[in-house]
Amino acid sequence: MSNNKEDFDAQVSAFKEKYPDFKPAKAIEVLNLIMTRKNAKEILEGKHDDVPESYFLNAGTIDDVRAKMQ
C-alpha cells in the first residue's frame, strides 16, 4: 500500500509544481480523477480479482474496498 501513497504524493507534488495558482477545490477534483483512473486501471489489469464483486458496491476507492475485506 505504501506504493500507492508514494505514487499519490508524487502526483500531488508534480501537479502543484505545474499549477501553483490552482484553486484547492479544483485540485482535489483533478487528483480524484487521477486516483479514479489509477484504480480503474488496476481493476482492468486484474490486480483485484480476489475481491468479491459485492465489495465494490457503494465503495469509494480501492482502499475502501480492501478495508471492507478486513
C-alpha positions as a printed Julia matrix, in Angstrom:
70×3 Matrix{Float64}:
   0.0     0.0     0.0
   2.89    2.38    0.57
   3.49    2.36   -3.18
   0.02    3.85   -3.77
   0.74    6.55   -1.19
   4.09    7.33   -2.78
   2.51    7.48   -6.25
  -0.23    9.76   -4.97
   2.25   12.07   -3.2
   4.41   12.25   -6.33
   1.38   13.15   -8.45
   0.33   15.84   -5.97
   3.81   17.35   -5.97
   4.03   17.33   -9.76
   0.6    18.88  -10.02
   1.44   21.64   -7.51
   4.63   22.48   -9.39
   2.84   22.65  -12.73
  -0.17   24.61  -11.43
   0.96   26.69   -8.42
  -2.07   29.04   -8.61
  -4.67   26.31   -8.96
  -7.59   26.57   -6.51
  -7.62   23.77   -3.89
 -11.18   22.61   -4.64
 -10.35   22.21   -8.32
  -7.07   20.48   -7.47
  -8.92   17.94   -5.36
 -11.24   17.18   -8.28
  -8.28   16.61  -10.58
  -6.48   14.41   -8.04
  -9.66   12.39   -7.54
  -9.78   11.86  -11.3
  -6.15   10.69  -11.27
  -6.87    8.2    -8.49
 -10.06    7.02  -10.23
  -8.13    6.32  -13.41
  -5.41    4.53  -11.45
  -7.98    2.4    -9.58
  -9.79    1.55  -12.82
  -6.51    0.55  -14.45
  -5.7    -1.76  -11.52
  -9.14   -3.38  -11.79
  -8.77   -3.9   -15.54
  -5.31   -5.39  -15.04
  -6.81   -7.95  -12.66
  -4.96   -6.79   -9.56
  -8.15   -7.05   -7.52
  -9.65  -10.23   -8.93
  -9.52  -11.77   -5.47
 -12.11   -9.26   -4.21
 -15.76  -10.39   -4.39
 -17.86   -8.2    -6.67
 -20.24   -7.28   -3.84
 -17.41   -5.47   -2.02
 -17.26   -2.91   -4.82
 -20.89   -1.84   -4.37
 -21.21    1.57   -2.69
 -17.45    1.74   -2.14
 -15.21    4.7    -2.84
 -11.63    3.8    -3.57
  -9.76    0.53   -3.83
  -8.51    1.22   -0.31
 -12.15    1.35    0.87
 -12.84   -1.97   -0.84
  -9.78   -3.56    0.74
 -10.83   -2.2     4.15
 -14.22   -3.92    3.74
 -12.39   -7.22    3.27
 -10.58   -6.9     6.61
